[in-house]
Amino acid sequence: MRGPQGNIFSLDFSAANRFLYSAGTCERIFQYDVAYIGTPSGTSTTAGRLPDHVYEDNNDSIRSLTCHPFQDEILISASEDGTIRRYDWRQGGAPPSNQDIIQTGKEVTDVKTHPTMEHIFADCDVAGRVSLRDARMAFGSLPKRSNEGIIQRYNTKLTKKTYPHLSHPESSSIAFDKDGTKLAITFLHYLPTIYAVSDPNPLAVLSGKNFPDGTPVPSNQRTYSNSCTMKHGAFGLAGLENDDMYAAGSDDFYCYIWRIPPLPQLLDQREIYTAEKWNDYNNESSIAFTEGRHEPKIVPVEISTPLDRLTGHRSIVNTALFHPHFLHVVTAGVEKNIVLHSPTPSSPCTQNLQRSPARVRELKDEDLEQDRQNYYSALCGSYPMNSERPDDREERQTLSLFDQLSPYFHFVGLCGHVTMVITIKRVIFSLMPWGYFLPSFLFTVFFEKKEIAMFLRLDRGHLKVKTHRMRTMKEKKKKKTAQKHQTSSDKKLSLEDCF
């Protein structure tokens, strides 16, 4: 199939599998009629079928598509232009009118329709806000709308005793379980979090502190983290009645699978503290969810022992998906390969599967120089004269990039930002060829003994950079003295003003 000319962020089949929809960085939604996939388009002699219809009304990358659970003709999109749009093929392929558009104040990162209630859908954005909406109140004429259709706002702010401020981690993606009673949120720089759909406060967070056998992971080994790429998790359990497993990819090259206890059990084990009791709480390292500094603090259950860790990838795993009927899990990530995992070498749809490796690839110091050479050669367009195929060379260079970046990404308390100390030339040159894999982030560089804060963001395929030199203590005192003789309108911008 042909059509998209950039990264594809979302694919979804309609309710009865009549249509396949695709969207991504090219700001368009492509519709394919499944009945004609594999057949040529009109008189075209080029391999691949063109889309049967294209929606071109978005103004930025489309992060997610979700189809109506019962009607083939309806789907909803989430875009980085801050809109949630409802499309209806019964309107003759026309773009949605203003009555079918919700304009939010932030980039929308994901949207999912409820699997059993046709009017309910959930969405999330870069500010960490996750909302449950009723389409009957979210769309339509303005007099008929109510609170933008929001019927539930989930508690996603984080706090810690050792930090006076609240953190708003970006909610990268969301997922419902099969019957729509559980909702999972994937946070950037935090852990996957499980909610009951009817409860605004979290019930559990999923970590990888222990190996599947229960023994603690040594401090010098990597474990679950999500700091580099967009990730999507999924509930599932091979077509059984309850989806009590959740799978998610990680920056440490594993795919983690956790077994989720029954919701009543998690509800009983969840801890709630008043603001006063939280100040007396002894565990300084605990992280709680709260709506405000003076609001109750919610400490969900931590499920720190995964059921399994799946191998087979050589770099970061971005997406995991359960097969609806068979005991299969499919994973994909930075590499070009899609990996099928199965507990047996054969099944009704597979044969003679190879056994997965016991461990994933480790990052070694002796490989760093070769990694640098790989992506510098790609930047300059020069390649070594050897028999390596272009596809293999491109794959190796992509892995080298992420191997170089991964050690510099680390948690900075609850600031919600990524900090790197690195030369300015290396950052700019290494990010440009593959920068679209990375979310926006703030970091500092040291260049000619001057500390510079930089904010990088990819917008429509272009890397946008803002810089601001951080002032020394002497400069800050000088500025403070000068401000006494200036009006507020003449004040210089602070670091916060720039970002």
HUFEN-V764468 format. One line per field, one symbol per residue. ss: DSSP state (H for helix, E for strand, - for the rest). phi: phi as a letter, one per 20 degrees, with the letter a starting at -180 (. if undefined). Layout:
BEGIN
ss=???
phi=???
END
This chain:
BEGIN
ss=-------EEEEEE-----EEEEEE----EEEEEHHH----------------EEE------EEEEEE------EEEEEE---EEEEEEHHH------HHHEEE----EEEEEE------EEEEEE----EEEEEHHHH---HHH--HHHEEEE----EEE--EEEEE---EEEEEE-----EEEEEE----EEEEE-----EEEEEEEEE-----E---------------E-EEE--------EEEEE-----EEEEE---HHHHHHH-EEE-HHHHH-------EEE-------EEE-EEEEE--EEE------EEEEEE-----EEEEEE----EEEEE----E--E--------------HHHHHHHHHHHHHHHH---------HHHHHHHHHHHHHHHHH-----------------HHHHHHHHH--HHH---EEEEEEE--EEEEEEEEEE--EEEEEEEE---HHHHHHHHHHH----HHH----HHHH-
phi=.cqfcbfeebcbefgdmfcddcbrfemcdddcegfdfodfelefdefoefffbceceedagdebcbeffcdfedbcdccfenddcddcffemnffffgfdcdeeecfeeabbfffcdfedbcbbbfenfccdcdgfdedofgfeebllmfdbdefcedbbgecfdedcffefacbeefemedcddeefmbegcdcegedfefdbddccfdfgenfffgfedfcgbbcdcfccdberalmffdedccdbebfemddecdeefgggffffefdccffffffefeefefdcebeafdegdddffeeedffacedoddbfedccbeffcdeccdcbaffefddddbfcfcbgcbblffffffcefeedffefffffffeffffemdcfebeffgfffffffffffffffgfeebfdldfmcddcdafffffffeeffcgffdffbdbdcdclmdececcdbeclndeecdcbffffffffffffffffdcfffefffegfffc
END
